[in-house]
Amino acid sequence: MSKCEKCGLFSSQNNKCQWFSKKLTEKEMAAGDECTYFTDIIYEDDEPLTPYQHLMFKRQDVASKKMQGPV
């Protein structure tokens, strides 16, 4: 099992990554161990959030890190 299949941004129904907005090939999924955007699956009421919901959380996380300046 590749790391993509354990990522909240990945839709296993069509092998599509929400972050990159594209269908992944087997080769790309095998290289997914090095993905910077990997997101653990978040559960709410024992149901996983959709890949789109994970995408919204990840975008907020990345945007908040861009705004940090030197301390």
C-alpha positions in Angstrom: 0.0 0.0 0.0 1.4 3.4 -1.0 1.4 6.4 1.2 -1.1 8.1 -1.2 -3.7 5.5 -0.1 -3.3 6.6 3.5 -3.6 10.4 2.6 -6.7 12.4 3.2 -6.2 14.2 -0.1 -6.4 11.0 -2.1 -9.6 9.6 -3.6 -9.2 5.9 -4.0 -12.3 5.7 -6.2 -10.6 7.3 -9.1 -6.9 7.5 -8.0 -7.1 11.2 -7.9 -5.0 13.6 -5.7 -7.0 16.6 -4.7 -3.9 18.7 -4.1 -2.5 18.2 -7.6 -6.0 17.9 -9.2 -5.0 15.0 -11.3 -5.3 11.2 -11.6 -2.1 9.5 -10.3 -0.3 6.8 -12.1 1.2 3.7 -10.3 4.6 5.3 -10.7 3.5 8.5 -9.1 1.8 6.7 -6.3 4.9 4.7 -5.6 6.9 8.0 -5.3 4.2 9.3 -3.0 6.4 8.5 0.1 8.2 11.7 -0.6 5.1 13.9 -0.9 5.3 17.1 1.1 1.5 17.5 1.1 0.7 14.2 2.8 -2.2 14.7 5.2 -3.4 12.1 7.7 -7.1 11.2 7.3 -9.3 13.1 9.7 -12.4 11.4 11.1 -15.5 13.1 12.4 -18.2 11.0 14.0 -16.3 7.8 12.9 -16.6 8.9 9.3 -13.6 10.1 7.3 -13.8 13.6 5.8 -13.9 13.9 2.0 -10.8 14.6 0.1 -12.2 18.0 -0.7 -12.6 18.8 3.0 -9.0 17.7 3.7 -7.9 19.9 0.8 -9.5 23.0 2.5 -7.8 22.2 5.8 -4.4 21.7 4.0 -4.7 25.0 2.1 -5.4 26.8 5.4 -2.4 25.1 7.0 0.0 26.0 4.1 -1.3 29.6 4.0 -0.8 30.1 7.7 2.8 28.9 7.4 3.5 31.4 4.6 2.6 34.3 6.9 5.1 33.5 9.6 8.1 35.8 9.7 11.4 35.7 11.5 11.2 35.4 15.3 
